[in-house]
Amino acid sequence: MKAALALNKGMAPQVVAAKTVNGINLFVLSKKIYFGDDFSADYTRLIGLSRAGSYKWIANGVGDLRIQFF
């Protein structure tokens, strides 16, 4: 949603999300990000989920969060 809103305003998207067959990919395209407390809480919850249970945490860079479901 943030990426779509940014594109509508002519700005570069800061977050791109993709649902894959077995996971979720979130790419942060900006080094300076602040989306508010609600987004921060959701992002923190996703990170916590990705590190627990049968999920696999993959990070290719500072702004790259990939959660794979097994």
N, C-alpha and C positions, 0 to 999 in steps of 0.2 A: 504494500500500500504506500509506504513512504517513497519507494522508487517511482511508482506511477504518479503520485502527486508532484514529485520533483520534476519529472519529465513534462507534466502538464504546465508547470511554471517555467519551463525552459532551463531548468537547472540540472546538473548531473545527478543521477541517483546515488544515494549514499549506501543503500542496502539493496541487494538483489537476492531474492529467495527462490529456490527451485525445489519442487517435490519430485523425488526420483522414485523408482520402483521400491527400493528398500531403504530410503532415508530422506533426509532434509538437508539441503545445502543453503547456507546463508553466507553471503559475501559482503563484507563492509568495504566500500570503495572510497572512503574518506578517512584520513587520519584523525580529523577533529570531528568526533561524533557526540551529540547529545540529543537524545530523542525524548527526554522527559522521564519521569519516575515510572510510569506505567510500562513503557517499552523496556526500560532497564530491568524491571522486575521480571518481565517475560523472558528477556534474554538470559538473565541469571538462572531462571528456572530451566530453560533449555540446556544450558551448560551443565547444571546439576543432573538432569536426566541423562545427558549424554555420557556422563562419567559413572553411571550406576547401572546395575542390572545387565541385560544382554545387549547393551548398546556399545558401539565402538566409536571412540573419540578420535577424529583425524583433524589435525591443524597443519595447514601448509604455509601459514603466515599469520601475521598479527591479526588481520581482519578476516580470516577465513575459518569459518566454523562449519564442519560437516558432521552430521550425526547419522550413522548407519545402523539400521535395525537388523538384528540377526535372530 
